[in-house]
Each structure stands twice: as C-alpha cells, then as structure tokens.
Amino acid sequence: MHHVARNSRGSAPALWVLAGVLAALIGLHLLRAAPAEAAVVSRIGGLTVLTASAGNEDVLVILDERNEALFTYRTDARQGVQLMQRIPLGELFAEARARSLGGP
C-alpha cells in the first residue's frame, strides 16, 4: 500500500496568497469611498502584510499563518489604527467553498 505524505495543516502557498488577495479585497470593499491603491506587500516570518491607500484612510491587511487568521485594520489621522475585522482562515475557505457550490 502506498501512502501519500500530506502537510498536516493542509495548506499550500497558493492558498495563502489567495487569502491575502481576499483580505485586500475585503478591506478595500469596506472602505469603498475612494479608489484604493496597493502600496506594499511584505512577508515577515509567518506574517504577510499588505498596505493600501483608500482616500483619507489607509488599509492594513495581515495574514497570520501561525494563528491561521486574517486581520484587517484601518488607519486615519484622528483615530489611529483600528481593527476592522478578524477572519479565521478555516471559516473563510469553508464559506468560499460553500458559495462556489451554490450555498449561501
């Protein structure tokens, strides 16, 4: 019998990239007042960071591989940095899978 070795987390680099893109799109959708422009994408250890400008505010999206979560922050001069959304990646991909199969 032949056994196939699998990653215990079940993740692939392409899925992490997709999660980052989805996070950016979510962040930009939430701040739709002005067109947004991606500025910087960096990878530091288990974190992938994307910044974008959205008019008077900036958006910061962090993909945390250790905790398997996506964080979206907004920044502005008056209120500083505020967490807008934390999305567990398992839930994000489960929801995307359900939608692709015609679910809610």
Buried (B, 14 or more C-beta within 10 A) or exposed (E): EEEEEEEEEEBEEEEBEBBBBBBBEBBBEBBEEEEBEBEEBEEEEEBBBBBBBBEEBBBBBBBBBEEBBBBBBBBEEEEEEEEBBEBEBEEBBEEEEEEEEEEE
